[in-house]
Amino acid sequence: MNLRKPLLAFAAAAAVAAPAALAHRMWFLPSSTTISGTDNWVTVDAAVSNDLFYFDHQPFRAVPSVLQPDGTEGKVENHSVGRYRATFDVHLTQQGTYRIGTINQSVFGSYKLNGETKMLPRGTSPDKLASVIPAGATDVQTSEGYARNEIFVTQGAPTNTVFKPTGKGLELVPVTHPNDLVAGEAATFQFLVDGKPGANLYVTAIPGGIRYRDALKQMDLKTDAQGKVSITWPEPGMYWLNVTPDAPRAEGPGAGQGAPRAMPRGRRISYTTTLEVLAP
């Protein structure tokens, strides 16, 4: 990894990370991504909204999990869900990089019963699938969802433990550390699908503050054969990054062009993160 500055947080829990094709975007917004010292706190806002990073729709209700620099499980403290956003704290007691976030595994689909089409209950998990399909159901059609939404925070010097791939879903393996991003400089990330390089994935990056400007400033890129993508950040600030096998929705000239990439039938995967880009 290319590392330059001290960094600041993994967490895998259960909540949906929004694909770029949906109207509302789910996100985490940390109070800091790089912190010096040995004993600090980071506060995180979590919401679903139209404008990044503005609270205008609903809170992100799921409680994230935390992976500490040494690979052990941390914890979320002071979790609170309000009308438009949720907030929580993470106590940073170790040196290195933390990962904070959620993983949602779900099943979407339908079946027919007595000639009538029924939809699976919203939020059905794979282990509950058999229990929600009644006896006598026919024409069962399902689609698996695996959505990952996470942020990274580093206290002191950066570490790499939290980036070890699990081999499940869509994952980030950074070449440039996600807490070492500078405006005007290119950063390289690699994305894996079930542990293998994810070629031709659609990568969408949008700077925050869209409520206060006319242009969305959405950047649309694709990964190469090794699952890598290079992004040059036009300006400092917080960015929402989404990766999916499907083309993003069109929001401005050229956005969302191209046909969706074929993936295993009946499966939806996505990756979402919030990144801080510093001034040179």
C-alpha positions in Angstrom: 0.0 0.0 0.0 1.0 3.6 -0.6 1.1 5.2 2.9 1.9 8.8 3.7 0.1 10.1 6.8 -1.0 8.6 10.1 -4.5 7.2 9.7 -7.7 6.5 11.8 -11.9 2.3 11.5 -14.1 -2.7 10.4 -17.4 -3.7 11.1 -19.6 -6.2 9.6 -23.2 -6.2 10.8 -26.6 -6.4 9.1 -28.0 -3.5 7.0 -28.5 -2.9 3.3 -25.8 -0.9 1.5 -27.5 1.0 -1.3 -26.5 0.2 -4.9 -25.9 3.2 -7.1 -29.0 2.3 -9.1 -31.3 3.3 -6.2 -32.7 6.8 -5.5 -31.5 7.0 -1.9 -27.9 6.4 -0.9 -26.9 4.8 2.4 -23.8 6.1 4.1 -21.6 6.4 7.2 -20.0 9.7 7.9 -17.2 9.6 10.6 -16.2 12.7 12.5 -12.6 11.9 11.6 -10.7 9.4 9.5 -7.2 10.1 10.8 -6.3 10.7 14.4 -3.1 11.1 16.3 -2.5 9.9 19.8 -3.3 6.7 21.6 -6.8 7.1 23.1 -9.5 8.8 21.1 -13.2 8.5 20.0 -14.8 8.8 16.7 -18.5 9.6 16.2 -20.3 8.3 13.1 -23.5 9.6 11.5 -25.5 6.9 9.6 -28.4 7.8 7.3 -30.2 7.1 4.0 -30.6 10.3 2.0 -30.9 12.0 -1.4 -28.2 14.6 -0.7 -24.7 13.6 0.5 -24.2 13.9 3.4 -27.4 15.6 4.5 -30.2 14.1 6.7 -33.3 14.3 4.6 -34.9 10.8 4.5 -34.4 8.2 7.2 -31.8 6.8 9.6 -29.5 3.8 8.9 -30.9 1.7 11.8 -28.6 -1.3 11.8 -25.9 -1.5 14.5 -22.5 -1.8 12.8 -19.7 -4.1 14.0 -16.1 -3.0 14.5 -12.9 -4.8 13.5 -9.9 -3.5 15.4 -6.3 -3.2 14.1 -5.2 -6.4 15.8 -8.1 -8.3 14.2 -10.3 -8.6 17.2 -13.9 -7.5 17.5 -14.5 -4.0 18.9 -17.8 -2.5 19.8 -20.2 0.3 19.0 -21.2 2.6 21.9 -23.9 5.1 22.5 -25.9 4.0 19.4 -29.0 6.2 19.0 -31.6 6.2 16.2 -33.4 9.5 15.5 -35.9 10.7 13.0 -33.5 11.3 10.1 -30.2 9.8 11.2 -28.5 7.4 13.6 -25.3 8.1 15.5 -22.8 6.0 17.4 -19.3 6.2 18.9 -16.3 4.0 18.6 -13.5 4.1 21.3 -10.1 3.9 19.6 -7.8 2.2 22.1 -5.3 0.5 19.6 -2.9 1.9 17.1 -3.7 1.4 13.5 -6.6 1.1 11.1 -10.2 0.1 12.2 -13.0 -1.0 9.9 -16.6 0.0 10.8 -19.6 -1.1 8.8 -22.3 -3.6 8.0 -22.9 -6.6 5.8 -26.4 -7.4 4.7 -27.3 -10.9 3.4 -30.9 -11.0 2.1 -33.2 -12.9 -0.3 -35.7 -11.2 -2.6 -38.3 -13.0 -4.7 -41.8 -14.3 -5.2 -43.9 -17.4 -5.3 -47.4 -18.4 -6.4 -50.0 -19.8 -4.0 -53.5 -20.7 -5.1 -53.0 -18.9 -8.4 -51.9 -15.6 -6.7 -48.3 -14.2 -6.8 -46.9 -13.4 -3.4 -43.7 -11.5 -2.6 -41.2 -12.7 -0.1 -41.3 -10.6 3.1 -38.9 -7.7 3.1 -35.7 -8.4 4.9 -35.8 -12.2 4.5 -32.4 -13.7 5.3 -31.1 -16.9 3.7 -31.5 -18.9 6.8 -35.2 -17.9 7.0 -36.1 -18.6 3.4 -37.6 -22.0 3.9 -39.8 -20.8 6.7 -41.4 -18.0 4.7 -42.4 -20.1 1.7 -45.7 -21.9 2.6 -46.4 -25.5 1.7 -48.0 -25.8 -1.8 -46.2 -22.7 -3.2 -45.1 -23.0 -6.8 -43.0 -20.9 -9.3 -40.6 -19.9 -6.5 -38.1 -17.3 -7.8 -35.4 -15.8 -5.6 -32.4 -13.5 -5.8 -29.7 -13.3 -3.3 -28.4 -10.0 -2.0 -25.0 -9.4 -0.4 -24.3 -5.7 0.3 -21.2 -4.4 2.2 -21.1 -0.8 3.6 -18.0 0.2 5.6 -15.6 3.0 6.5 -12.0 3.1 7.7 -10.5 5.1 10.5 -6.9 5.1 11.6 -5.3 6.1 14.9 -1.6 6.7 14.7 0.3 4.7 12.1 -1.8 2.7 9.5 -2.1 -1.1 9.6 -3.4 -3.6 7.1 -5.0 -6.4 9.1 -8.6 -5.2 8.5 -8.1 -5.5 4.7 -7.7 -9.3 4.7 -10.4 -10.6 2.3 -13.1 -13.0 3.5 -13.8 -14.3 0.0 -17.5 -13.4 0.3 -19.3 -10.8 -1.8 -17.7 -7.6 -3.1 -14.6 -6.5 -1.1 -12.0 -3.7 -1.2 -8.3 -4.6 -1.2 -6.6 -1.2 -1.3 -3.4 -0.5 -3.2 -3.6 3.1 -2.0 -4.7 3.2 1.7 -8.2 4.6 2.0 -7.1 7.0 4.7 -4.2 8.3 2.5 -6.1 10.2 -0.2 -5.0 13.6 -1.5 -6.8 15.9 -4.0 -5.1 16.0 -7.4 -3.4 12.6 -6.8 -4.5 9.3 -8.2 -5.5 6.5 -5.8 -5.7 2.8 -6.8 -8.1 0.3 -5.3 -8.7 -3.3 -6.1 -12.1 -5.0 -5.7 -12.7 -8.7 -5.3 -15.8 -10.7 -6.0 -15.9 -13.8 -3.8 -12.1 -13.6 -3.4 -11.3 -13.2 -7.1 -10.5 -10.0 -9.1 -13.7 -8.2 -10.1 -13.3 -7.2 -13.7 -15.5 -4.6 -15.4 -17.3 -3.5 -12.2 -18.9 -0.1 -12.2 -17.4 2.4 -9.8 -19.3 5.6 -8.8 -17.7 8.4 -6.8 -19.6 11.5 -5.7 -18.3 14.3 -3.5 -20.5 15.3 -0.6 -22.3 18.7 -0.4 -24.5 18.1 -3.4 -27.3 20.0 -1.7 -25.4 23.2 -2.2 -24.4 22.9 -5.9 -26.1 22.4 -9.2 -23.7 19.8 -10.7 -23.6 16.4 -9.1 -19.9 15.9 -10.0 -20.4 12.2 -10.3 -17.4 10.2 -11.5 -18.1 7.0 -13.4 -15.3 4.5 -13.8 -14.8 0.7 -14.3 -12.4 -1.8 -12.9 -9.8 -3.4 -15.2 -9.1 -7.2 -15.7 -7.4 -7.3 -12.3 -10.3 -5.6 -10.5 -8.3 -2.4 -10.1 -9.5 1.2 -10.7 -7.6 4.5 -10.5 -9.3 7.6 -9.2 -7.9 11.1 -9.3 -9.7 13.2 -6.7 -10.6 16.7 -8.1 -11.0 18.4 -4.8 -10.7 17.7 -1.0 -13.7 16.6 1.0 -15.8 13.5 1.8 -16.7 11.2 -1.1 -19.4 8.5 -1.4 -18.0 5.5 -3.3 -20.2 2.7 -4.6 -19.2 -0.4 -6.6 -21.7 -2.7 -8.4 -21.8 -5.1 -11.3 -24.6 -3.0 -12.8 -24.3 0.4 -14.5 -25.2 3.3 -12.1 -28.2 5.4 -12.8 -27.7 8.4 -15.1 -27.2 11.7 -13.3 -25.5 14.0 -15.7 -23.8 13.8 -19.1 -22.4 10.3 -19.8 -23.4 8.9 -16.4 -24.6 5.3 -16.4 -23.8 4.5 -20.0 -23.0 0.9 -21.0 -24.7 -2.4 -20.5 -24.7 -4.1 -17.1 -22.1 -6.8 -16.7 -23.4 -10.4 -16.5 -23.1 -11.9 -13.0 -24.2 -15.2 -11.6 -28.0 -15.5 -12.1 -30.2 -14.5 -9.2 -27.5 -12.5 -7.3 -27.1 -8.9 -6.3 -23.9 -7.6 -4.8 -22.6 -4.1 -3.9 -19.9 -2.3 -2.0 -20.2 1.2 -0.4 -17.7 3.3 1.5 -17.2 6.9 2.5 -13.7 8.3 1.9 -12.0 11.5 3.1 -9.8 13.3 0.6 -7.3 15.8 2.0 -6.0 19.0 0.6 -2.4 18.8 -0.9 
